[in-house]
Structures are given as C-alpha cells and as structure tokens.
C-alpha cells in the first residue's frame, strides 16, 4: 500500500495520524506516536516499532530486501525509543530505551544497544555497534562519554512525555476528505451569528 494512508497497527490505543507507509502490515505496538510527515517504508522487509516509541517529524524508516553486512535487513525499534526529527534509519536494530538525536543517519546492519544516546547529526556507518550506556556523536559516529544514571532514568520519561504531548494533539487531525465539512459548518455558524 504505497502513498499517504492511515497508519494501521496491531493493538489498541495506537495514536493514529497520517503517515506515508509502503507496506500492508507494520507491527507497531500501542501506544506509539506515528503522526504526520513520517515515512515507514516496509515494502521490501519488515519494520517493527516497539511500545511507547516516538518517531519524530520527517523521519524515514526503511527496510532493505537484504543487507550487505550479512546481518538482518529488518528495521527494529525497541520500547521507549525516541527518534529525533529528520532522522533516517535503514535496516538497523535499535534496542529498548535509546535516544536518537535530530538528523541522525543509521545505516544497514547497525545496532544501537540499550541506554545509548546518539547526538544530533550523528552518522552510524553500516555494521557499526553502539554499546549500551554510551553517548556517541559525529560523522562517522564516535564515542563521546558514558551515559549518567540520571540520563538513563530520563530516557523512558522522555518517551512517555513525547507520547503524551502527541496524544494531546491528536484531536487536531481530521479524517481524510472531511476538512470541507468543517469549513461549511463554520460558514453556517458565522452566517447565523451575523
């Protein structure tokens, strides 16, 4: 199913919004924020998004048919993962409780382990492993420092906070092809008021 479609998922409570997906089945655990402007292209392989994970504006998640590294070509996102705006993930694995900064690129076969943080603009080359509990940054991404205990505790709170904000904004999304109905209703009420 290519094109802009309503994001369908397994599980109750998924916050649904407009997303461009290229697959008939994307396992997305509820509650996950997948709202307008995201592209999840799972036409060649599977994309899995875990519980309470957030995909930022204008992100692209793609799964290749096969990986040149010999590792899995699926794109797997764990639980409580926050992916910053304009990031691109291709056939990689992101474990639970990870923060990916804005405009990051994570290439085929890469693994970002639990409690890792990628700073904004980081590029993770194919087959690279980002170890658990470390902060990495740069192009190509390099070790910066260890993640503090406070930062580890804040990762799931960040994911939950973003999900709550997205949930509060879901009332702003109108179903397909009904915007004109709302405009007509406003015109009638303003005409009656005048």
Secondary structure in CASP SS format (residue, H / E / C, confidence):
PFRMAT SS
TARGET T0000
AUTHOR 0000-0000-0000
METHOD secondary structure of the structure
MODEL  1
X C 1.00
X C 1.00
X C 1.00
X E 1.00
X E 1.00
X E 1.00
X C 1.00
X C 1.00
X C 1.00
X C 1.00
X C 1.00
X C 1.00
X C 1.00
X C 1.00
X E 1.00
X E 1.00
X C 1.00
X E 1.00
X E 1.00
X E 1.00
X E 1.00
X C 1.00
X C 1.00
X C 1.00
X C 1.00
X C 1.00
X C 1.00
X E 1.00
X C 1.00
X C 1.00
X C 1.00
X C 1.00
X E 1.00
X E 1.00
X C 1.00
X C 1.00
X C 1.00
X C 1.00
X E 1.00
X E 1.00
X E 1.00
X C 1.00
X C 1.00
X C 1.00
X C 1.00
X C 1.00
X E 1.00
X E 1.00
X E 1.00
X C 1.00
X C 1.00
X C 1.00
X C 1.00
X E 1.00
X E 1.00
X C 1.00
X C 1.00
X C 1.00
X C 1.00
X E 1.00
X E 1.00
X E 1.00
X C 1.00
X C 1.00
X C 1.00
X C 1.00
X C 1.00
X C 1.00
X C 1.00
X C 1.00
X C 1.00
X C 1.00
X C 1.00
X C 1.00
X E 1.00
X E 1.00
X E 1.00
X C 1.00
X C 1.00
X C 1.00
X C 1.00
X E 1.00
X E 1.00
X C 1.00
X C 1.00
X C 1.00
X C 1.00
X E 1.00
X E 1.00
X E 1.00
X C 1.00
X C 1.00
X E 1.00
X E 1.00
X C 1.00
X C 1.00
X C 1.00
X C 1.00
X E 1.00
X E 1.00
X C 1.00
X C 1.00
X C 1.00
X C 1.00
X E 1.00
X E 1.00
X C 1.00
X C 1.00
X C 1.00
X C 1.00
X E 1.00
X E 1.00
X C 1.00
X C 1.00
X C 1.00
X C 1.00
X E 1.00
X E 1.00
X C 1.00
X C 1.00
X C 1.00
X C 1.00
X E 1.00
X E 1.00
X C 1.00
X C 1.00
X C 1.00
X C 1.00
X E 1.00
X E 1.00
X C 1.00
X C 1.00
X C 1.00
X E 1.00
X E 1.00
X E 1.00
X E 1.00
X C 1.00
X E 1.00
X C 1.00
X C 1.00
X E 1.00
X E 1.00
X E 1.00
X E 1.00
X E 1.00
X C 1.00
X C 1.00
X H 1.00
X H 1.00
X H 1.00
X H 1.00
X H 1.00
X H 1.00
X H 1.00
X H 1.00
X H 1.00
X H 1.00
X H 1.00
X H 1.00
X H 1.00
X H 1.00
X H 1.00
X H 1.00
X H 1.00
X H 1.00
X H 1.00
X H 1.00
X H 1.00
X H 1.00
X H 1.00
X H 1.00
X C 1.00
X C 1.00
X C 1.00
X C 1.00
X C 1.00
X C 1.00
X H 1.00
X H 1.00
X H 1.00
X H 1.00
X H 1.00
X H 1.00
X H 1.00
X H 1.00
X H 1.00
X H 1.00
X H 1.00
X H 1.00
X H 1.00
X H 1.00
X H 1.00
X C 1.00
END
